[in-house]
């Protein structure tokens, strides 16, 4: 079996999970890490037992890098991905793929031109209860999906936003709850329901006056299939409750997953307190399976002892095998763009106070989200 010489770009909190996952992935040989700070690159290189670099091109050449995992703040994804792709290196990017559609398109174009793979980290697709929902839809157990909903309520305090200087600002984070916390659930919604044709959305900053970006957003969605959808996401509920994605079918049956429960997961700082489980299942003849699945999934998840790098390992493994097999990874760069398209549409809808038609093209405003204005509580 080929081992791909793999490097991490960025030394933020989530890099620890990817480093641990690489150690578990047979197809990967973790060889290098990059930080724009030479001191941090040296520190983290020593921590992981790999070479540390403060120049991406030098790292690729010197360490013979074949694959990179990008863990920088969102607006910096584009430059790192393009540099790597142009050097012939495959690119796996932490969610979201980018903070603007223009950045997404630049990254995808660079990958196509260099004939390298590009994928987006959305490890929740590998949860057993998530896979079960997709399999039920594919098998026609609920008929055609008719209504899809995302409900994600959680909490982020001032300490969280002050934990990194880039958090909570339009220019350095690219957005708030939509860009940082909700992409996993937005990814699952479009994976379950299919392409979107129209969206009307609003957002606000309800109780975080010390940040620029939104802490809450709501949207109504129409899908290409004719199905409808609803998105409600917020960082304004103490102490943190849950994230749910439900799909209701044309035959009246429903399936759903609670991907997060108990508290909001913060990479490198906390564990998910409640196991991901199917919390809704009314498929005729399968209703009684719900409690069995909950017990099985909870036992497995609790056996990981908080080792969330297990799901990162599964995604990295799928990405490396996609390179070997010359196929698309389970979560491609194009899939990542769909998530960016959803939150971009919500921002644009707020700005124009009108529904937004899909597909979306980049526009200059995407590079300047800080001009968008919140509607405060009165």
FENCORKA-V407681 format. One line per field, one symbol per residue. ss: DSSP state (H for helix, E for strand, L for the rest). psi: psi as a letter, one per 20 degrees, with the letter a starting at -180 (. if undefined). burial: # if it has 16 or more other ideal C-beta (glycine too) atoms within 10 Angstrom, else .. A space follows every 10 residues. Layout:
BEGIN
ss = ???
psi = ???
burial = ???
END
This chain:
BEGIN
ss = LLLEEEEEEL LLLHHHHHHH HHHHLLLEEE EEEELLLHHH HHHHHHHHLL EEELLHHHHH HHHLLLEEEE LLLHHHHHHH HHHHHHLLLE EEEELLLLLL HHHHHHHHHH HHHHLLLEEE ELHHHHLHHH HHHHHHHHLL LLLLEEEEEE EEELELLHHH HHLLLLLLLH HHHLLLHHHH LLHHHHHHHH HHHLLEEEEE EEEELLLLLL LLLLLEEEEE EEELLLLEEE EEEELELLLL LEEEEEEEEL LLLEEEEEEE ELLLLLLLLL LLLLLLEEEE ELLLLLLLHH HHHHHHHHHH HHHLLLLLHH HHHHHHHHHH HHHHHLLLLL LEHHHHHHHH HHHHHHHHHH HHLLLEELLL LLLHHHHLHH HLLLLLLL
psi = ppppoqqpop kahihgghgh hhhiohiqoo hrqqqiohgh ggghgggikr qpqjpggggg ggjlphpqop krqgiigggg ggggghjkpq pppqqrgrjq hggghgghgh gghilqqprp omiihipghg hhgghgghik hjbpphppqp oopappahhg hihpiiqjqg hihiadhhhg hihghhghgh hhhaqqhqpp qqrrohkmij qhrqiqqqqp qprhiirrrp poqqkjoqjp frpqoqpprh jiqqqrpohp qgqppopihr qphqqpqoip okppijhiig hggggghggg ghiiljmiig hgghgggggh hhggjlrqrg orhhghhhgh hghghgghgg hilqqpqqqq qqrhhhjlii iqpqoqq.
burial = ...####### ##.####### ##..#.#### #####....# ##.##..#.# ###..#..## ..#.###### ########## #####.#.## ########## ########.# #..#.##### ########## .###.##... ##..###### ######...# #....##### .######### ########## ####.#..## ######.#.. #######.#. ###...###. #.#####..# #########. ..######## #.#####... .#..###### #.#......# ..##..#... #.....#### ########## .##.....## ###.###### ########## ....##.#.# .....##.#. .#.#....
END
